[in-house]
Amino acid sequence: MNGNNDILLDVRNLRKHFPITEGFMKRVVGQVKAVDGVSFSIKRQETL
């Protein structure tokens, strides 16, 4: 196989944000950006 047929996983613009809460009512006061706009591809026989 060659070209795009070798790609097993293709991720574009991955984002993961976690809320920052405070107080008894768990009010959201901000966020932590763990991942923001990451893109990658994993091809056959590659590891991450």
PQR file with spaces between the fields and no chain letter, atoms N, CA, C, O and H, PARSE charges and radii, in Angstrom:
ATOM       1  N    MET     1       0.841   -1.192    0.000 -0.4000 1.5000
ATOM       2  CA   MET     1       0.000    0.000    0.000 -0.0000 2.0000
ATOM       3  C    MET     1       0.880    1.247    0.000  0.5500 1.7000
ATOM       4  O    MET     1       2.037    1.213    0.418 -0.5500 1.4000
ATOM       5  N    ASN     2       0.313    2.327   -0.471 -0.4000 1.5000
ATOM       6  CA   ASN     2       1.063    3.584   -0.467 -0.0000 2.0000
ATOM       7  C    ASN     2       0.108    4.756   -0.312  0.5500 1.7000
ATOM       8  O    ASN     2      -1.111    4.596   -0.375 -0.5500 1.4000
ATOM       9  H    ASN     2      -0.627    2.355   -0.811  0.4000 1.0000
ATOM      10  N    GLY     3       0.680    5.932   -0.107 -0.4000 1.5000
ATOM      11  CA   GLY     3      -0.134    7.141    0.004 -0.0000 2.0000
ATOM      12  C    GLY     3      -1.023    7.146    1.218  0.5500 1.7000
ATOM      13  O    GLY     3      -0.609    6.708    2.291 -0.5500 1.4000
ATOM      14  H    GLY     3       1.670    6.061   -0.055  0.4000 1.0000
ATOM      15  N    ASN     4      -2.252    7.640    1.068 -0.4000 1.5000
ATOM      16  CA   ASN     4      -3.193    7.757    2.178 -0.0000 2.0000
ATOM      17  C    ASN     4      -3.728    6.410    2.658  0.5500 1.7000
ATOM      18  O    ASN     4      -4.305    6.338    3.743 -0.5500 1.4000
ATOM      19  H    ASN     4      -2.588    7.996    0.195  0.4000 1.0000
ATOM      20  N    ASN     5      -3.553    5.343    1.880 -0.4000 1.5000
ATOM      21  CA   ASN     5      -4.022    4.028    2.309 -0.0000 2.0000
ATOM      22  C    ASN     5      -3.251    3.518    3.522  0.5500 1.7000
ATOM      23  O    ASN     5      -3.748    2.648    4.238 -0.5500 1.4000
ATOM      24  H    ASN     5      -3.085    5.402    0.999  0.4000 1.0000
ATOM      25  N    ASP     6      -2.052    4.037    3.769 -0.4000 1.5000
ATOM      26  CA   ASP     6      -1.236    3.618    4.904 -0.0000 2.0000
ATOM      27  C    ASP     6      -1.637    4.315    6.197  0.5500 1.7000
ATOM      28  O    ASP     6      -1.185    3.901    7.265 -0.5500 1.4000
ATOM      29  H    ASP     6      -1.649    4.744    3.187  0.4000 1.0000
ATOM      30  N    ILE     7      -2.454    5.342    6.149 -0.4000 1.5000
ATOM      31  CA   ILE     7      -2.849    6.092    7.343 -0.0000 2.0000
ATOM      32  C    ILE     7      -3.953    5.334    8.076  0.5500 1.7000
ATOM      33  O    ILE     7      -5.012    5.051    7.516 -0.5500 1.4000
ATOM      34  H    ILE     7      -2.821    5.678    5.282  0.4000 1.0000
ATOM      35  N    LEU     8      -3.676    5.009    9.359 -0.4000 1.5000
ATOM      36  CA   LEU     8      -4.662    4.313   10.184 -0.0000 2.0000
ATOM      37  C    LEU     8      -5.468    5.277   11.038  0.5500 1.7000
ATOM      38  O    LEU     8      -6.647    5.046   11.309 -0.5500 1.4000
ATOM      39  H    LEU     8      -2.815    5.239    9.814  0.4000 1.0000
ATOM      40  N    LEU     9      -4.821    6.367   11.461 -0.4000 1.5000
ATOM      41  CA   LEU     9      -5.488    7.364   12.301 -0.0000 2.0000
ATOM      42  C    LEU     9      -5.048    8.745   11.849  0.5500 1.7000
ATOM      43  O    LEU     9      -3.852    9.018   11.749 -0.5500 1.4000
ATOM      44  H    LEU     9      -3.864    6.555   11.240  0.4000 1.0000
ATOM      45  N    ASP    10      -6.007    9.614   11.576 -0.4000 1.5000
ATOM      46  CA   ASP    10      -5.729   10.979   11.130 -0.0000 2.0000
ATOM      47  C    ASP    10      -6.507   11.938   12.022  0.5500 1.7000
ATOM      48  O    ASP    10      -7.738   11.959   11.991 -0.5500 1.4000
ATOM      49  H    ASP    10      -6.979    9.392   11.657  0.4000 1.0000
ATOM      50  N    VAL    11      -5.793   12.732   12.817 -0.4000 1.5000
ATOM      51  CA   VAL    11      -6.415   13.657   13.765 -0.0000 2.0000
ATOM      52  C    VAL    11      -6.067   15.076   13.340  0.5500 1.7000
ATOM      53  O    VAL    11      -4.908   15.384   13.062 -0.5500 1.4000
ATOM      54  H    VAL    11      -4.793   12.715   12.842  0.4000 1.0000
ATOM      55  N    ARG    12      -7.077   15.938   13.290 -0.4000 1.5000
ATOM      56  CA   ARG    12      -6.872   17.336   12.891 -0.0000 2.0000
ATOM      57  C    ARG    12      -7.488   18.267   13.923  0.5500 1.7000
ATOM      58  O    ARG    12      -8.644   18.098   14.312 -0.5500 1.4000
ATOM      59  H    ARG    12      -8.019   15.689   13.515  0.4000 1.0000
ATOM      60  N    ASN    13      -6.707   19.257   14.367 -0.4000 1.5000
ATOM      61  CA   ASN    13      -7.177   20.326   15.251 -0.0000 2.0000
ATOM      62  C    ASN    13      -7.793   19.794   16.552  0.5500 1.7000
ATOM      63  O    ASN    13      -8.858   20.245   16.973 -0.5500 1.4000
ATOM      64  H    ASN    13      -5.768   19.395   14.051  0.4000 1.0000
ATOM      65  N    LEU    14      -7.113   18.833   17.178 -0.4000 1.5000
ATOM      66  CA   LEU    14      -7.584   18.243   18.431 -0.0000 2.0000
ATOM      67  C    LEU    14      -7.493   19.265   19.558  0.5500 1.7000
ATOM      68  O    LEU    14      -6.479   19.946   19.709 -0.5500 1.4000
ATOM      69  H    LEU    14      -6.247   18.467   16.836  0.4000 1.0000
ATOM      70  N    ARG    15      -8.548   19.365   20.338 -0.4000 1.5000
ATOM      71  CA   ARG    15      -8.595   20.276   21.489 -0.0000 2.0000
ATOM      72  C    ARG    15      -9.168   19.548   22.691  0.5500 1.7000
ATOM      73  O    ARG    15     -10.141   18.804   22.574 -0.5500 1.4000
ATOM      74  H    ARG    15      -9.372   18.811   20.216  0.4000 1.0000
ATOM      75  N    LYS    16      -8.553   19.771   23.853 -0.4000 1.5000
ATOM      76  CA   LYS    16      -9.080   19.233   25.108 -0.0000 2.0000
ATOM      77  C    LYS    16      -8.855   20.280   26.180  0.5500 1.7000
ATOM      78  O    LYS    16      -7.718   20.594   26.533 -0.5500 1.4000
ATOM      79  H    LYS    16      -7.763   20.376   23.948  0.4000 1.0000
ATOM      80  N    HIS    17      -9.951   20.818   26.695 -0.4000 1.5000
ATOM      81  CA   HIS    17      -9.909   21.844   27.728 -0.0000 2.0000
ATOM      82  C    HIS    17     -10.604   21.317   28.974  0.5500 1.7000
ATOM      83  O    HIS    17     -11.615   20.620   28.885 -0.5500 1.4000
ATOM      84  H    HIS    17     -10.875   20.563   26.409  0.4000 1.0000
ATOM      85  N    PHE    18     -10.052   21.656   30.140 -0.4000 1.5000
ATOM      86  CA   PHE    18     -10.637   21.247   31.413 -0.0000 2.0000
ATOM      87  C    PHE    18     -11.104   22.486   32.162  0.5500 1.7000
ATOM      88  O    PHE    18     -10.369   23.470   32.239 -0.5500 1.4000
ATOM      89  H    PHE    18      -9.231   22.221   30.212  0.4000 1.0000
ATOM      90  N    PRO    19     -12.318   22.457   32.718 -0.5600 1.5000
ATOM      91  CA   PRO    19     -12.826   23.627   33.447  0.2800 2.0000
ATOM      92  C    PRO    19     -12.139   23.780   34.801  0.5500 1.7000
ATOM      93  O    PRO    19     -11.796   22.794   35.454 -0.5500 1.4000
ATOM      94  N    ILE    20     -11.945   25.026   35.210 -0.4000 1.5000
ATOM      95  CA   ILE    20     -11.471   25.355   36.553 -0.0000 2.0000
ATOM      96  C    ILE    20     -12.686   25.844   37.325  0.5500 1.7000
ATOM      97  O    ILE    20     -13.317   26.832   36.951 -0.5500 1.4000
ATOM      98  H    ILE    20     -12.224   25.827   34.681  0.4000 1.0000
ATOM      99  N    THR    21     -13.007   25.140   38.407 -0.4000 1.5000
ATOM     100  CA   THR    21     -14.190   25.503   39.193 -0.0000 2.0000
ATOM     101  C    THR    21     -13.770   25.941   40.585  0.5500 1.7000
ATOM     102  O    THR    21     -12.691   25.598   41.068 -0.5500 1.4000
ATOM     103  H    THR    21     -12.494   24.338   38.711  0.4000 1.0000
ATOM     104  N    GLU    22     -14.646   26.704   41.213 -0.4000 1.5000
ATOM     105  CA   GLU    22     -14.396   27.110   42.596 -0.0000 2.0000
ATOM     106  C    GLU    22     -15.716   27.293   43.319  0.5500 1.7000
ATOM     107  O    GLU    22     -16.763   27.504   42.707 -0.5500 1.4000
ATOM     108  H    GLU    22     -15.523   26.982   40.820  0.4000 1.0000
ATOM     109  N    GLY    23     -15.638   27.209   44.623 -0.4000 1.5000
ATOM     110  CA   GLY    23     -16.816   27.447   45.446 -0.0000 2.0000
ATOM     111  C    GLY    23     -17.726   26.242   45.573  0.5500 1.7000
ATOM     112  O    GLY    23     -17.549   25.219   44.913 -0.5500 1.4000
ATOM     113  H    GLY    23     -14.788   27.039   45.120  0.4000 1.0000
ATOM     114  N    PHE    24     -18.695   26.402   46.437 -0.4000 1.5000
ATOM     115  CA   PHE    24     -19.658   25.346   46.741 -0.0000 2.0000
ATOM     116  C    PHE    24     -20.498   24.964   45.525  0.5500 1.7000
ATOM     117  O    PHE    24     -20.834   23.794   45.345 -0.5500 1.4000
ATOM     118  H    PHE    24     -18.838   27.234   46.973  0.4000 1.0000
ATOM     119  N    MET    25     -20.833   25.934   44.701 -0.4000 1.5000
ATOM     120  CA   MET    25     -21.686   25.685   43.537 -0.0000 2.0000
ATOM     121  C    MET    25     -20.892   25.242   42.307  0.5500 1.7000
ATOM     122  O    MET    25     -21.462   25.068   41.230 -0.5500 1.4000
ATOM     123  H    MET    25     -20.560   26.885   44.847  0.4000 1.0000
ATOM     124  N    LYS    26     -19.583   25.061   42.464 -0.4000 1.5000
ATOM     125  CA   LYS    26     -18.711   24.610   41.366 -0.0000 2.0000
ATOM     126  C    LYS    26     -18.818   25.518   40.139  0.5500 1.7000
ATOM     127  O    LYS    26     -18.931   25.050   39.006 -0.5500 1.4000
ATOM     128  H    LYS    26     -19.120   25.203   43.339  0.4000 1.0000
ATOM     129  N    ARG    27     -18.779   26.803   40.391 -0.4000 1.5000
ATOM     130  CA   ARG    27     -18.849   27.786   39.309 -0.0000 2.0000
ATOM     131  C    ARG    27     -17.562   27.725   38.476  0.5500 1.7000
ATOM     132  O    ARG    27     -16.465   27.680   39.032 -0.5500 1.4000
ATOM     133  H    ARG    27     -18.686   27.183   41.312  0.4000 1.0000
ATOM     134  N    VAL    28     -17.694   27.724   37.160 -0.4000 1.5000
ATOM     135  CA   VAL    28     -16.543   27.685   36.266 -0.0000 2.0000
ATOM     136  C    VAL    28     -15.943   29.085   36.183  0.5500 1.7000
ATOM     137  O    VAL    28     -16.620   30.043   35.809 -0.5500 1.4000
ATOM     138  H    VAL    28     -18.586   27.760   36.708  0.4000 1.0000
ATOM     139  N    VAL    29     -14.649   29.191   36.542 -0.4000 1.5000
ATOM     140  CA   VAL    29     -13.982   30.494   36.555 -0.0000 2.0000
ATOM     141  C    VAL    29     -12.869   30.585   35.511  0.5500 1.7000
ATOM     142  O    VAL    29     -12.250   31.637   35.351 -0.5500 1.4000
ATOM     143  H    VAL    29     -14.099   28.413   36.846  0.4000 1.0000
ATOM     144  N    GLY    30     -12.621   29.506   34.818 -0.4000 1.5000
ATOM     145  CA   GLY    30     -11.580   29.504   33.792 -0.0000 2.0000
ATOM     146  C    GLY    30     -11.445   28.119   33.191  0.5500 1.7000
ATOM     147  O    GLY    30     -12.267   27.235   33.430 -0.5500 1.4000
ATOM     148  H    GLY    30     -13.124   28.652   34.948  0.4000 1.0000
ATOM     149  N    GLN    31     -10.385   27.948   32.401 -0.4000 1.5000
ATOM     150  CA   GLN    31     -10.143   26.647   31.799 -0.0000 2.0000
ATOM     151  C    GLN    31      -8.653   26.423   31.587  0.5500 1.7000
ATOM     152  O    GLN    31      -7.891   27.365   31.370 -0.5500 1.4000
ATOM     153  H    GLN    31      -9.717   28.666   32.207  0.4000 1.0000
ATOM     154  N    VAL    32      -8.258   25.169   31.652 -0.4000 1.5000
ATOM     155  CA   VAL    32      -6.893   24.758   31.348 -0.0000 2.0000
ATOM     156  C    VAL    32      -6.920   24.133   29.964  0.5500 1.7000
ATOM     157  O    VAL    32      -7.694   23.212   29.705 -0.5500 1.4000
ATOM     158  H    VAL    32      -8.878   24.404   31.828  0.4000 1.0000
ATOM     159  N    LYS    33      -6.080   24.633   29.083 -0.4000 1.5000
ATOM     160  CA   LYS    33      -6.004   24.088   27.727 -0.0000 2.0000
ATOM     161  C    LYS    33      -4.893   23.045   27.695  0.5500 1.7000
ATOM     162  O    LYS    33      -3.720   23.376   27.521 -0.5500 1.4000
ATOM     163  H    LYS    33      -5.451   25.382   29.293  0.4000 1.0000
ATOM     164  N    ALA    34      -5.274   21.784   27.863 -0.4000 1.5000
ATOM     165  CA   ALA    34      -4.298   20.696   27.866 -0.0000 2.0000
ATOM     166  C    ALA    34      -3.736   20.476   26.460  0.5500 1.7000
ATOM     167  O    ALA    34      -2.532   20.289   26.289 -0.5500 1.4000
ATOM     168  H    ALA    34      -6.227   21.515   28.004  0.4000 1.0000
ATOM     169  N    VAL    35      -4.606   20.500   25.470 -0.4000 1.5000
ATOM     170  CA   VAL    35      -4.231   20.350   24.066 -0.0000 2.0000
ATOM     171  C    VAL    35      -5.062   21.357   23.292  0.5500 1.7000
ATOM     172  O    VAL    35      -6.267   21.478   23.512 -0.5500 1.4000
ATOM     173  H    VAL    35      -5.584   20.652   25.609  0.4000 1.0000
ATOM     174  N    ASP    36      -4.415   22.083   22.381 -0.4000 1.5000
ATOM     175  CA   ASP    36      -5.151   23.112   21.641 -0.0000 2.0000
ATOM     176  C    ASP    36      -4.655   23.186   20.202  0.5500 1.7000
ATOM     177  O    ASP    36      -3.640   23.823   19.919 -0.5500 1.4000
ATOM     178  H    ASP    36      -3.436   21.985   22.203  0.4000 1.0000
ATOM     179  N    GLY    37      -5.366   22.542   19.307 -0.4000 1.5000
ATOM     180  CA   GLY    37      -5.050   22.625   17.884 -0.0000 2.0000
ATOM     181  C    GLY    37      -3.949   21.684   17.421  0.5500 1.7000
ATOM     182  O    GLY    37      -3.156   22.050   16.553 -0.5500 1.4000
ATOM     183  H    GLY    37      -6.191   22.025   19.536  0.4000 1.0000
ATOM     184  N    VAL    38      -3.880   20.482   17.980 -0.4000 1.5000
ATOM     185  CA   VAL    38      -2.853   19.511   17.597 -0.0000 2.0000
ATOM     186  C    VAL    38      -3.377   18.630   16.465  0.5500 1.7000
ATOM     187  O    VAL    38      -4.519   18.173   16.496 -0.5500 1.4000
ATOM     188  H    VAL    38      -4.524   20.184   18.685  0.4000 1.0000
ATOM     189  N    SER    39      -2.530   18.402   15.474 -0.4000 1.5000
ATOM     190  CA   SER    39      -2.879   17.526   14.351 -0.0000 2.0000
ATOM     191  C    SER    39      -1.769   16.500   14.159  0.5500 1.7000
ATOM     192  O    SER    39      -0.588   16.815   14.303 -0.5500 1.4000
ATOM     193  H    SER    39      -1.602   18.773   15.449  0.4000 1.0000
ATOM     194  N    PHE    40      -2.156   15.271   13.833 -0.4000 1.5000
ATOM     195  CA   PHE    40      -1.161   14.234   13.557 -0.0000 2.0000
ATOM     196  C    PHE    40      -1.811   13.084   12.796  0.5500 1.7000
ATOM     197  O    PHE    40      -3.033   12.937   12.773 -0.5500 1.4000
ATOM     198  H    PHE    40      -3.116   15.014   13.715  0.4000 1.0000
ATOM     199  N    SER    41      -0.961   12.278   12.178 -0.4000 1.5000
ATOM     200  CA   SER    41      -1.395   11.070   11.475 -0.0000 2.0000
ATOM     201  C    SER    41      -0.527    9.913   11.945  0.5500 1.7000
ATOM     202  O    SER    41       0.671   10.079   12.174 -0.5500 1.4000
ATOM     203  H    SER    41       0.032   12.398   12.197  0.4000 1.0000
ATOM     204  N    ILE    42      -1.130    8.749   12.087 -0.4000 1.5000
ATOM     205  CA   ILE    42      -0.388    7.537   12.413 -0.0000 2.0000
ATOM     206  C    ILE    42      -0.568    6.574   11.250  0.5500 1.7000
ATOM     207  O    ILE    42      -1.686    6.225   10.873 -0.5500 1.4000
ATOM     208  H    ILE    42      -2.103    8.613   11.901  0.4000 1.0000
ATOM     209  N    LYS    43       0.556    6.156   10.694 -0.4000 1.5000
ATOM     210  CA   LYS    43       0.536    5.246    9.552 -0.0000 2.0000
ATOM     211  C    LYS    43       0.769    3.810   10.015  0.5500 1.7000
ATOM     212  O    LYS    43       1.113    3.565   11.172 -0.5500 1.4000
ATOM     213  H    LYS    43       1.465    6.439   11.000  0.4000 1.0000
ATOM     214  N    ARG    44       0.581    2.885    9.113 -0.4000 1.5000
ATOM     215  CA   ARG    44       0.860    1.472    9.405 -0.0000 2.0000
ATOM     216  C    ARG    44       2.286    1.330    9.912  0.5500 1.7000
ATOM     217  O    ARG    44       3.204    1.974    9.404 -0.5500 1.4000
ATOM     218  H    ARG    44       0.301    3.084    8.173  0.4000 1.0000
ATOM     219  N    GLN    45       2.461    0.488   10.911 -0.4000 1.5000
ATOM     220  CA   GLN    45       3.750    0.148   11.507 -0.0000 2.0000
ATOM     221  C    GLN    45       4.398    1.312   12.248  0.5500 1.7000
ATOM     222  O    GLN    45       5.592    1.246   12.541 -0.5500 1.4000
ATOM     223  H    GLN    45       1.715   -0.035   11.323  0.4000 1.0000
ATOM     224  N    GLU    46       3.661    2.371   12.562 -0.4000 1.5000
ATOM     225  CA   GLU    46       4.154    3.467   13.396 -0.0000 2.0000
ATOM     226  C    GLU    46       3.527    3.357   14.774  0.5500 1.7000
ATOM     227  O    GLU    46       2.439    2.803   14.934 -0.5500 1.4000
ATOM     228  H    GLU    46       2.692    2.424   12.324  0.4000 1.0000
ATOM     229  N    THR    47       4.227    3.892   15.770 -0.4000 1.5000
ATOM     230  CA   THR    47       3.689    3.939   17.124 -0.0000 2.0000
ATOM     231  C    THR    47       3.673    5.377   17.604  0.5500 1.7000
ATOM     232  O    THR    47       4.389    6.234   17.085 -0.5500 1.4000
ATOM     233  H    THR    47       5.110    4.342   15.641  0.4000 1.0000
ATOM     234  N    LEU    48       2.853    5.620   18.592 -0.4000 1.5000
ATOM     235  CA   LEU    48       2.739    6.961   19.161 -0.0000 2.0000
ATOM     236  C    LEU    48       3.383    6.960   20.524  0.5500 1.7000
ATOM     237  O    LEU    48       3.407    7.990   21.197 -0.5500 1.4000
ATOM     238  H    LEU    48       2.272    4.925   19.014  0.4000 1.0000
